[in-house]
Amino acid sequence: MPATGILIQPVDQPIICKPYDEPNDHYVYDRETGEASRAGFRRPAGYHYKSDRVGGAQLRLLDEERDDLPLVNLLREDVRRWREADYRGASNVTRDLLQHWSRPDLSRRLFFCQREAVETIIYLAELRVPGRSSRTGFRNFALSDEDLARLLNGQPASFARPGSDYAQTLIDTPFDASLIPLRRFGCKMATGSGKTVVMAMLIAWAFCNRARNPRSDEFPNAVLVCCPNLTINERLQVLRPERADNYYEAFDLVPVRYRPLLQFGRVLVTNWHQFAPESEHKEGDKTHAVVNKGPETPGDFAGRILGDLARRMPIMVLNDEGHHCWRPAASNSTFGCAIACASVSARTPKQSSPTERSGSAYGEMARLRASLASSSHALGVRQRSC
């Protein structure tokens, strides 16, 4: 039990890891004295939270509870080994991009956290999820094929905490069993670590691979970017390859020989507020009481939101600022964080029931979800202050 009111003590060298390399050290604080010592290895992924036992106005860092995130830690181990094997099993285009992103002589060198986030998504989407684990050349994995299958079926993995009603998963199970579950991967990144660049890297990976294999629908050539407000909407326009200020050239994210391939894809940036169902009384830009067109059909809804993207399947959905990455309040017996999932729909109340959701924007987005190909990917990027 830590001593009450103990504060962490300052250290002479707070920054001990380089931003361009994988972290290899971290500080561990003594819970009795607050003194820091160096652990000599990377900090395992986890999160701190305030529980009823330690809650109160005088909360200190050492008074917080902590939970590990086993799924993240297992994937880190597998992706590290895959990286050291020079991304064995990936497509030629993917390997070229991954090697390009790791170059130390890039005009704007990429942070390790950016590269690892993209590597993890690609590792899952291109190799593990489609059942191509053998292409990596490895037989055993930290995240086993059996646990991966459970996560993709919305079932608890073997490392799930016993007795918990929360379990990490890689899909969003819809409230309507007739709808197709949406596969979701999430990246949780620190403020200022460059999550927009990560989204650009993922778009480049998808578009370049699809352009080289136009008859294959394994890689999307359409991306729907969801954002929370107009200001961020404008900032994210740099994800559109046709823009003069696009990030692909500004950050040298794509080798010159691959840059023309980006024009084969289409990026649509929109606010999640647009996912609300259209009024039955709307005609043009106005609403009239005498107009009654009936409820918007799923096809009309998808066409209104997606435009010509509806004819490009599959669609990759990028949700900037994943709105469903939240932890329950301290009074809740479950403490979890949606690391593997990020929201693609409008924000819904934490306590809303399936019945309440069915008539909301969540229900309409579920219809859109049903209209997308089952191979669509939803990738969420959430900003986190550290």
Summary of the structure (lengths in Angstrom):
residues: 386
radius of gyration: 22.3
end to end distance: 25.4
largest distance: 72.6
contacts: 1118
relative contact order: 0.13
helix: 34%
strand: 14%
